[in-house]
Amino acid sequence: MNTLSELHLDALSEVFNVGAGRAAASLSEIVGDEVLLSVPSVEIRKSSDLDLSAISLDSNRFGTVHQTFSGTFQAEALLLFTEEHALEIVRDMMGSQISLEDLAEFEQEAMCELGNIILNACLSAMADMLNIPLDCSLPDYTVATTEEIFRRVSDDEKQPYVLLLHIDLAIEKRRSEGHLIFLLSSTSLESLIIQIERYLGEI
């Protein structure tokens, strides 16, 4: 078995929604206002079949937070926001009084913190609900073009599967859209399916 069924995807949606709730609570404390974070859809694709237009990645440049996860299965995680939205999120995190000139100075630190919160919340929810160990590397942040990001995805022969989540992030009245991408090897995907099957058998 090397693909996720609708039942598996529903279970993962439940897991990531729990993670989104945890991340929103943590972000609310940072910005001092209500943060809504939803993960409405989860899908699995082969990286070679990924269609950029189909997932609304029509911006030219993205703020990209990257982390590597290991444990029962291994994955690379990429959190993407358009460059414009990334700066807006940083401004909300740092305080709206910060000038645009000073914003870039804090962009990397703030986006790494944002990525760390969202990615760790999602993965800790998965670890808790599936009862598996998962460790993560420190996050790194870059601004990259669509071509650079997906050249990396499609050229990674060791991790041919992509687990894709669409994210809606709302801070105050501002709404941003992002994408969370997990790159998985065939072995890691099989391990994930086994753990989901076990979880479904216990509920």
C-alpha positions in Angstrom: 0.0 0.0 0.0 1.5 3.3 -1.0 -1.4 5.7 -1.1 -3.8 7.3 1.4 -7.5 6.5 1.2 -10.3 9.0 1.9 -10.6 7.5 5.4 -6.8 8.1 6.0 -7.1 11.6 4.7 -10.1 12.3 7.0 -8.1 11.0 9.9 -5.2 13.3 9.0 -7.5 16.2 8.6 -8.7 15.6 12.2 -5.1 15.4 13.4 -4.1 18.6 11.7 -7.2 20.5 12.8 -6.2 19.7 16.4 -2.7 21.0 15.6 -4.1 24.1 14.0 -6.1 24.8 17.1 -2.9 24.5 19.2 -1.0 26.8 16.9 -3.7 29.4 16.8 -3.8 29.5 20.6 0.0 30.0 20.7 -0.1 32.7 18.0 -2.9 34.5 19.8 -0.7 35.0 22.9 2.1 36.4 20.7 0.1 38.9 18.8 -2.3 39.8 21.6 -5.4 39.2 19.5 -7.5 36.3 18.3 -5.9 34.2 15.6 -7.9 31.7 13.6 -6.0 29.0 11.8 -7.8 26.3 9.8 -6.6 23.4 7.8 -9.6 22.6 5.6 -8.1 20.2 3.2 -5.4 17.4 3.1 -4.3 15.6 0.0 -1.5 13.3 -1.2 0.2 13.5 -4.6 3.3 12.3 -6.3 5.7 15.2 -6.5 6.2 14.6 -10.2 2.4 15.2 -10.7 2.2 18.3 -8.7 0.4 21.1 -10.6 1.1 24.6 -9.3 -2.0 26.2 -10.7 -4.2 23.5 -9.1 -3.1 24.5 -5.6 -3.3 28.3 -6.2 0.4 28.9 -5.9 0.2 31.6 -8.5 2.5 34.1 -6.6 6.0 34.5 -7.9 7.8 34.6 -4.5 7.1 32.8 -1.2 8.4 33.1 2.3 9.4 29.5 3.1 10.0 27.9 6.5 11.7 24.5 6.3 12.1 21.9 8.9 13.1 18.2 8.9 11.2 15.7 11.0 12.3 12.2 12.1 11.0 9.4 14.2 8.6 6.6 13.2 8.7 8.2 9.8 10.8 11.0 8.3 9.6 14.0 6.4 10.7 17.4 5.1 8.2 20.1 5.9 7.8 23.4 4.0 5.4 26.2 5.2 4.7 28.7 2.4 3.2 32.1 2.5 3.4 34.6 -0.3 6.1 37.2 0.3 3.6 39.9 0.8 1.6 37.9 3.3 4.7 36.8 5.1 5.6 40.5 5.8 2.1 41.2 7.0 2.2 38.3 9.4 5.6 39.5 10.7 4.2 43.0 11.2 1.3 41.6 13.2 3.6 39.4 15.3 6.0 42.3 16.0 3.4 45.0 16.5 1.7 47.2 13.9 3.7 50.2 15.0 6.9 48.8 13.5 8.0 50.7 10.4 8.3 48.9 7.0 12.0 49.8 6.9 12.6 47.9 10.1 10.3 45.0 9.2 12.9 43.1 7.0 15.3 43.0 9.9 12.9 40.8 11.9 11.4 38.8 9.0 13.6 35.8 9.3 13.4 35.5 13.1 9.6 36.0 13.1 8.9 33.7 10.3 11.0 30.9 11.8 9.1 31.4 15.0 5.8 31.3 13.1 6.9 28.1 11.2 8.1 26.5 14.4 4.8 27.1 16.1 2.6 25.8 13.2 4.8 22.9 12.2 5.4 21.7 15.7 1.8 22.1 16.7 0.7 20.0 13.7 3.4 17.4 14.2 2.9 17.2 18.0 -0.8 16.6 17.4 0.1 13.8 15.0 2.6 12.3 17.5 0.0 12.5 20.4 -2.9 11.1 18.5 -1.0 8.4 16.7 1.2 7.8 19.8 4.5 7.9 17.9 7.8 9.7 18.5 8.7 12.6 16.2 11.7 15.0 16.5 12.3 18.1 14.5 15.3 20.2 13.4 15.6 23.9 13.9 13.6 25.9 11.3 15.3 27.9 8.5 13.7 30.6 6.4 14.2 31.7 2.9 12.3 33.8 0.3 12.2 31.7 -2.9 10.4 31.7 -6.2 7.8 29.2 -7.1 10.2 27.5 -9.6 12.9 27.2 -6.9 10.6 25.6 -4.4 9.1 23.1 -6.8 12.3 22.3 -8.5 13.4 21.1 -5.1 10.2 19.2 -4.6 10.1 17.5 -8.0 13.8 16.7 -8.1 13.9 14.9 -4.8 13.8 11.3 -5.9 14.3 10.0 -2.4 11.0 11.7 -1.3 8.6 11.2 -4.2 5.3 11.9 -2.3 3.8 15.2 -1.2 1.3 15.6 1.6 -0.3 18.9 0.9 -2.4 21.1 3.3 -4.0 24.4 2.5 -4.0 26.8 5.5 -6.2 29.8 6.2 -4.7 32.2 8.8 -6.7 35.1 10.1 -5.2 37.7 12.5 -7.7 40.4 13.5 -9.4 41.3 10.2 -6.4 40.3 8.0 -6.6 37.0 6.2 -3.6 35.1 4.7 -3.5 31.9 2.8 -0.6 29.5 3.0 0.4 25.9 2.2 2.0 23.2 4.3 3.9 20.6 2.3 5.4 17.4 3.6 7.9 15.5 1.4 7.8 11.8 2.1 9.7 8.8 1.0 7.8 5.6 0.0 9.0 4.0 3.2 7.8 7.0 5.3 4.4 7.0 3.5 4.0 3.3 4.2 4.9 3.9 7.9 2.4 6.7 8.1 -0.4 4.6 6.7 0.4 1.8 9.1 0.1 4.2 12.1 -3.1 5.7 10.8 -4.6 2.2 10.3 -3.6 1.4 13.9 -5.2 4.6 15.1 -8.4 4.0 13.2 -8.6 0.5 14.6 -8.4 1.9 18.2 -11.3 4.4 17.9 
